Amino acid sequence: MKRATDIVLSLVGMAVLAPPALVIALLVRLRLGAPILFRQTRPGLNGRSFDLYKFRTMSDERDADGTPLPDE
């Protein structure tokens, strides 16, 4: 019974969060370009690493000297 509840709740959660995630992905793509997602490898339980994915929020733009520009 718990497994079925977990599956149903995760499907409902995915259905509720999918539209806002698509809007965020579109805005990131329009404002910052590709890639939309940022991936970072982090240490996890017992030293085992895992990849963390999140929406990119920082700009890669640099000035003539190669110094990163502010995100504004």
C-alpha positions as CSV (number, residue, x, y, z in Angstrom):
1,M,0.0,0.0,0.0
2,K,2.8,2.4,0.8
3,R,4.5,1.8,-2.6
4,A,1.2,2.6,-4.4
5,T,0.7,5.8,-2.3
6,D,4.3,6.9,-3.1
7,I,3.8,6.3,-6.8
8,V,0.5,8.2,-6.9
9,L,1.8,11.1,-4.9
10,S,4.9,11.4,-7.0
11,L,2.9,11.4,-10.2
12,V,0.6,14.1,-8.9
13,G,3.6,16.1,-7.8
14,M,5.2,15.8,-11.2
15,A,2.0,16.9,-12.9
16,V,1.7,19.9,-10.6
17,L,5.3,21.0,-11.0
18,A,5.8,20.3,-14.7
19,P,4.1,23.5,-16.0
20,P,6.2,25.9,-13.7
21,A,9.4,23.9,-14.5
22,L,8.7,24.4,-18.2
23,V,8.1,28.1,-17.8
24,I,11.3,28.4,-15.8
25,A,13.2,26.5,-18.4
26,L,11.9,28.7,-21.2
27,L,12.8,31.9,-19.3
28,V,16.3,30.6,-18.6
29,R,16.7,29.7,-22.3
30,L,15.5,33.1,-23.4
31,R,17.4,35.2,-20.9
32,L,20.7,33.2,-20.4
33,G,20.8,30.9,-23.4
34,A,21.9,27.3,-23.3
35,P,22.5,25.2,-21.3
36,I,19.3,25.4,-19.2
37,L,20.5,23.1,-16.5
38,F,23.6,23.4,-14.3
39,R,25.2,20.1,-13.2
40,Q,27.5,19.7,-10.2
41,T,29.0,16.6,-8.7
42,R,28.7,16.5,-4.9
43,P,29.8,14.1,-2.2
44,G,27.0,12.0,-0.8
45,L,26.4,9.3,1.8
46,N,29.5,7.2,2.6
47,G,31.6,9.4,0.2
48,R,29.7,8.3,-2.8
49,S,29.3,11.1,-5.3
50,F,26.1,12.1,-7.1
51,D,25.2,14.6,-9.7
52,L,23.0,17.5,-8.7
53,Y,21.0,19.3,-11.5
54,K,19.4,22.7,-11.1
55,F,18.3,25.5,-13.3
56,R,21.1,27.8,-14.3
57,T,20.8,31.3,-12.8
58,M,24.2,32.8,-13.4
59,S,25.5,34.5,-16.6
60,D,28.7,33.4,-18.4
61,E,29.3,36.9,-19.8
62,R,32.8,38.4,-19.4
63,D,34.3,41.8,-20.2
64,A,37.2,42.5,-22.5
65,D,39.7,41.5,-19.7
66,G,38.0,38.2,-19.0
67,T,36.4,39.3,-15.7
68,P,32.9,37.9,-15.2
69,L,30.2,40.5,-15.4
70,P,27.5,41.0,-12.8
71,D,24.4,38.9,-13.2
72,E,22.2,42.0,-13.4
